[in-house]
Amino acid sequence: LANRPPSPRGNSLSAADQLLSAIAAIRPAGLLSLPILRDFISHPDSLVRETALDAFVATGGEEAVAIAAPLLKQEPDVNVIHGVMRRLKDIPGAPTSELVASFLNHPDEDLLISAIQTSLSLSGNNDDQFSHSRPGRQKANAKSPADEPIIAALADKRWRVRAAALEYVAKRRLFAAKPTVIGLLDD
């Protein structure tokens, strides 16, 4: 930002750039930064919202997910949701899994794939039987609120969505998806 040419108004940083710098500066304050970050999670600029929500959820963990969930469900900018979705992979728990599952019917392909991948990560991603899941993750093969919508996504017309859903059901070993997966062999 420091190398950016001055704006026509003479300021080297725009108001949004200044807010982004302020959010980055307060983030190391940890839990003390939450009230300030909360002020910015409804900001009109989508990049400021995304940065503030990311910092808010990263700092506040599962408790912050409960506050951010209603905002994310009403968020008009898929990039904001997608940015926070990447962070949610690191916050295990039922509220996070339910929030991510609420995006498994989203019309945006990239966001839907991100929700599938995040659900896989939250579910314990039992990629191999010898790895240990991270603390707080669901027990491998425990029922997840994402299972049924992702099994349904195996029939999606978009190949990238079907591929992500197939990866999910394979790694989770969801035997309920077996008939649908066998039907995909004709695809």
ABEGO torsion letter per residue (X at the ends): XAABBBBAAGBABBAAAAAAAAAAAAAAAEAAAAAAAAAAAABABAAAAAAAAAAAAAAAEAAAAAAAAAAAAABABAAAAAAAAAAAAABBEAAAAAAAAAAAABABAAAAAAAAAAAAAAAGGBABAABBBBBGBBBBGBBBAAAAAAAAAAABABAAAAAAAAAAAAAAGBAAAAAAAAAAAAX
